[in-house]
Amino acid sequence: MKQEVRVYNTLTQEKEVFVPREPGRVSIYVCGVTPYSDTHLGHARPSVVWDVIVRFFQWLGYETLLVQNFTDVDDKIIQRALSEGVPALEISKRYIAEYLESMDALGVRRADHYPRVSQHIEEIIALVQRLIDEGHAYAVDGDVFFSVASFEEYGKLSKQKLEELREGTRFEVDPKKRDAADFALWKAAKPGEPAWDSPWGRGRPGWHIECSAMSLKYLGEEFDFHGGGSDLIFPHHENEIAQSEAATGRPLARHWVHSGMITLKDAKMSKSLGNIVSLQRLLQEYPRGLLRFYLLSTHYRSELEYFQGKLEEMAKGWSRLNDSARKLQEDLAQGQNGELTGFDQEVLENLARLEGEIVEALSDDFNTAMAMGVLFDLVREINAYRHKGGVHSQVLQKAWDVLKLWAGDILGILQLEQGRLDGLTDGLMELLLSLREELRRERNFALADRIRDGLAELGVVVEDTPQGPRWKV
C-alpha cells in the first residue's frame, strides 16, 4: 500500500491523495439502476469503471467493501407495472435479474451487497423520523419533506446556490412544501402503488432517502467513495449529502467520483429519450473484452461517444492486443533458458518500467485510457524483442505476466478465446481447417484457397503457422 493513489473529488473539484477511513480497507457506495427496463450500455460504463477500481485496490493490498443499490420502488417502475397489469416489485425483480446476468457476461464481479429499497423500509422510516426529530424535516398530510433551509451547506456538491435554485424552479410547486427547493422523503400512498405503514400513514419512500438509509446501514456514517453517473450530481447526490449529514453531523463520503455520460450523436443516452443501446444485444454480437476495451478507452470522467460502427473501429486495436498476447503465449512454450544477454536484460528493464507506468496511470485518478496506451507500448517492446530473435523464457514470461495481470485480471480486456463465436462454431471452424489441411496435403490448393477466401469474406482470417493453421475474427 505504499503506492499513492490520487483521486479527483467532485466535491472539492481537485485531485486528492486517497487516505482510507480505516487503514487497509476501502468502503464504496455506488448508485445502481432503477430496474424498469432493459439494461443498456449506459449502465455498463460505471459498472465496469468501478469493477476496475475495486480490482486495482485489491491488487494494492486493500480489503474492499462495495455496496450498489437497486431502486426497486420508483415512479417509472409503478407506471410500467400499471401498463402491464402486474405488481411493481415483479417488474423490478425481472430487470434486476437481467442486469446481473448482463454484468456477469461483461465480466463485472458482483458487489458485496445489492440492497433494495423494498427490503429496507424500516431503516428508511427510522432515518426520516430522525430528521423530523432534529428539525430538518416536516410532515404534512402523509408526506414528509426535507427542509433545505435547515442545512446551511446545501448546494456544495453541485456548486449551486439555494436562492438561484428557488428562482429557477419552472414546475408547479407542491403547496404542501414550505420552500420550493424542499424535497420529499416520504410520499403518501396513491391507489395502485406499493405502500407501507409508517408514523405518517401508508406511503412509500422518496428517491433520495433510500441511498442515505442503505449506505448508513452497510457502510456507517462516513465512507471512502460515493460513485455514480455525472447526471446524479444534482439533485440526487446533493440531496443525499443534505439529509445524511444533517442526520449524522459527519461527511457522508470522503471522495465523490462521477463517471461521464455515453453520448449518441451529441445526445445523452437515456431511457427517457428512447435512444438506449441494449447491452444484452451487444453481448450477443461482440466479445465482452472488446466491450470493456471500448468502455475503458476514455478517462472515466469524460463523455464517451457511441455510434454505429464504433465497436468495429475499436476492434482493430483490441484484436491487435489480443493477437500479440496469443502469439506471446505460444512462443513462451518454445522459450529458452540460459544466461541472460545484455539485450535480454535491457528488455526486462523496459518491461519493468512499462509496468510501473501502468501502475502510475491507474494511481492517477484511475486513468484506464493511459494504462491501455502503455499496454500497447509493452506489446511493441516484446514484439520487437521476438522479431530480433529474442527467445529467453524469463523475458517472455515477464511480458506475459504483465499482460495477463493488467490487461486480463485488472482491466478485463484480454480475451484469448476466439472472438464472439460460441462452442459450436469453434468446432465447425476446427472441422473446416482440418478439411483445408487435408486438401492441401492432397495438393488441391484451389479448393483449400476457396475455403480460406470464403472465410475471409465472412470476417474470419486464417493464418498458416509452423504449429498449424490459426484463425481469428
Secondary structure, 3 states (H helix, E strand, C coil): CCCCCEEEECCCCEEEECCCCECCEEEEEECCCCCCCCCEHHHHHHHHHHHHHHHHHHHHCCEEEEEECECCCCHHHHHHHHHHCCCHHHHHHHHHHHHHHHHHHCCCCCCCECCEHHHCHHHHHHHHHHHHHCCCEEEECCEEEECHHHCCCCCCCCCCCHHHHHHCCCCCCCCCCCCCCCEEEEEECCCCCCCECCCCCCEEECHHHHHHHHHHHHHCCCEEEEEEEHHHHHHHHHHHHHHHHHHHCCCCEEEEEEECCEEECCEECCCCCCCCCEHHHHHHHCCHHHHHHHHCCCCCCCCEEECCCHHHHHHHHHHHHHHHHHHHHHHHCCCECCCCCHHHHHHHHHHHHHHHHHHHHHHECCCHHHHHHHHHHHHHHHHHHHHCCCCEHHHHHHHHHHHHHHHHHHCCCCCCCCCCCCHHHHHHHHHHHHHHHHHHHCCCHHHHHHHHHHHHHCCCEEEEECCEEEEEC
